[in-house]
Amino acid sequence: MTSQSPAPIDPPGRRPRAVPRVVSRAVSRIAPRIAPRALPPLPPLTPRAAQLATIAAATGAFVALTLARRAHAGTLPIDRRVQALTRRVRLAEAPHAWARGRRSSARLLFDAVGGLTGQWPPALAGAAAALAVARRHGLGPALPVAAAVPASNALHALAKYSLGHRRPMLARLTGKRTPAFPSGHGARGAAAAGILAWVAAREDVAPLALGLPLGAALAVVGASQRVWVERHWATDILGGLAVGAAVAAGCARWFDAARDP
């Protein structure tokens, strides 16, 4: 005969099963009355709401960075830490680059992506996209596409020369004495990436889930190259990206209004 373990005996005076039933009944009666009031269903996020939210968030980020830079005399502790980290990495890489006689493939790619956020590549990409839109929809919808990069240039220059924050020492020693914050590379890259991704999605060229992350990655990497060569502080790049994101969202709203009046 097989031995069976005795069933557990509940301590006298306790009814462990009665409490869960009472609680479950109370929850089943009260929850339907409380849940709709406590957690109302969220409205669907429309393109217009997403664009306005992007403008508000980017503007708030830029204002916060500006106030923080002013409070720390133009340079935040995180800027100095990032600068020290990049210097250590560059010094560690220098002997290997000297032994090879050339830069590594990763460094060449990094510098090439950094060149994509210069003056001309974003402007030419925006002009090409505007020309394609003009051929399909006319001049009205093409104007915001063409205006995104020039608008980001104008806004970042206005903020840069109004604030007058200094560049890193290496940039000043090599003759780069214009103000630093916000970064023009970050502003141009984010503006071009945002408007091109939005137009490509609206014209069924590439889905927004693909174009926006890819464009954002190129903008961030390209602008970060300026930190690597010590032409900008890290927060210069963040400020420029915020300016470009706000401009891209505003031009996307303008594009939608002109394309579908």
Protein Blocks (a to p, Z undefined) as FASTA:
>chain_A
ZZddddddddehiafklmmmmmmmmmmmmmmmmmmmmmccdddddfklmmmmmmmmmmmm
mmmmmmmmmmnnopafklmmmmmmmmmmmmmmmmmmmmnopacfklmmmmmmmmmmmmkl
mmmmmmmmmmmmmmmnojklmmmmmmmmmmmmmmmmmmmmmnopacdfklmmnopabcfb
dcfklmmmmmmmmmmmmmmmmnomacfklmmmmmmmmmmmmmmmmmmnopacfklmmmmm
mmmmmmmmmmmmmmmmmmmZZ
